[in-house]
Amino acid sequence: MSKTGSFAHGATKELLLSEVRVTETGCWLRERSISTKGYSRWEKKVSPWPYKWPAHRVYHEFFKGPIPEGFEPDHLCRVRHCVNPDHLELVTKKENILRGIGPAAENARKTHCPQGHAYAPANTYRSSRGERVCRTCKRARDRARELVRPKRNRKTKGLRVAQALVS
């Protein structure tokens, strides 16, 4: 059961199946009320809540049972408005994101830095922004920066500032 009750409240098998078009791949396409992100929305008057439920959750709950807390359906067919419960697998949010094609998933699948060094624990650390950083490349960047910049002595710099103020 979801936090706010059953998604499929008031739905019947006939009603749910009358709203889908079955494709040759087995997808049940519900093409009514598609969100800007491509997901079908359940917005029937039989629902007691003034919320447009994700249709794939309604169909999963009706045909397979409740979705446990901490899980969400992942579209195995990669068709966002497919509501076939057999094309949905319950996974954690993290797993669902990592299975996707977004930047987080693509970066997580990378095993080497752009220069070809392995992202091994000994050669990798997390930056303050949470990004993986290759230690070998970081050392090379730091060495190159040291060669370009002249070394500065803090005491000398302070003296120069003081002399400039006196003059």
N, C-alpha and C positions, 0 to 999 in steps of 0.2 A: 504494500500500500504506500502511496506517496505521502508526503508530509501533510497535504491538505485533503486527502481522501482519494477515492478512486478516480482516475482519469477517465475511465470508460463508463462513468455513471450515466445510466439511462440509455446506453447504446444497445442496439440489438445486432445480431449477426447479419440479418437481412439489410439493415441500414448501412452497416459498415461495408459490406461486400458490394452494395449497389453503387457506392461512391468510388470504386476503383476500376482501373482498366489494366488487365493482365497482359504483360508483354511476353514475347517468345523466350526471354531470359528468365522469366518467372517473377519479375518485379510486379508489385501491385502499385500502380501509379495513381495516387490521389492528387488530382490536378486542381482541386478547389482550394482557394485561399492559400496561395503560395507566398511565403515570406520573402523579403528581399534577399535572404541568404539561401533560398531555394528549398526550404522545408515546408511541408504542408501543415496547415494549422487546423485544429479541431475547434470549431466555434458554433456548435449546435446549441439551440435554445434549451435542450434537455440538460445541459450542464448547469449546475447551480452557481458556479463561480463566474464572475465577469472577467474571465481570462481566456485567451486563445491557447489551448493546450497544444503541444507538439503532437501531430497526428500519429507519428510512428510510436510514441509512447502509449497513446490510447489503444492502438491496435495490438501492441505487445501485451499490454495489461489485460485486454479482453481475451485474446487467444492463448496466451502463455502464462499469465499470472502476474502478480505484482512485481514491481522493480525494487529490489532491496536498496536500502539507504546506502549511499556512497557509490552506486553504480549508475551507468547510463547506457542506452542502446547505441551500438556502433553499427553503421550501415556497411555490411560486408560487400554489398554490390556497388557501393560508392555512389548510389543514386539517392540524393537527399530527400526527394519526395516519394520514395518507395516506402510502403507501409507493410510489406510482407514480413510477418513475424519470423519466418525462417531465414530472412536476410539480415536479421538483427541479432547481435550478440551483446550480452551485458558485460561491460568492462568498466574499470575505473576511469575517471576523467583523464588522468595522466596517460593511461594506456591508449585511450581514444585519441588524444592529441598526438602521441608518438606514432600512431598508425596513419596519421593524416599526411597532408602534403604541404602544410604551413611551414613557416620559417623555423619554429621550435622543433618540429619533427625532422626537417632536413638537416639542421645543425646537429641534432642528437645522433643522427646516423653517420656523421662524418667521423672517420677514424684517424685522419691525418690532417695536419695544418696545411695551408695553401703552399708552403714550401716543401711538403712531403714528410715532415717529421711526425712520428706516431704520437697520438694523444694518449700516451701511457701515463699512469699515475705519477711516475717519477719525473716525467717531462712536462707535466701540465699543472696549472693552478687556476683558480677562479679569481677573476678580477673583482673589484668592488661592485661592478655592474652585473656580476654573475656569469660573465662570459668565460669560456675556456681560453687560456693563454698558453702558447707553446713557450717553455722556458728557454729552449735553444734559440728561437727567433728573438725573444726578448733580450737575451744576452747579446746577440749580434746587433740589435738596434741600439742598445745602451753603449756598446763599444764604438759603433759608428758615430754616435752623438758626441762621445768624449773626444774623438779625433777632430771633429769639426769645431767644437766650442773650446775656447781657451779656458784653462783652469783658473778659477777665481779663488782668491784668498779672502775670507770674510773680514779678517782684520784689516787688510790692505784696503778693501772696498770701503770700510767704515772710515779709515783715515782720509781717503780721497774725498768722501762726502764732507767730512769735517773741514778739510782744507778749502773746499769749494765754498763753504759757508763763510769762512774767515775772509777769503779774498774779496 
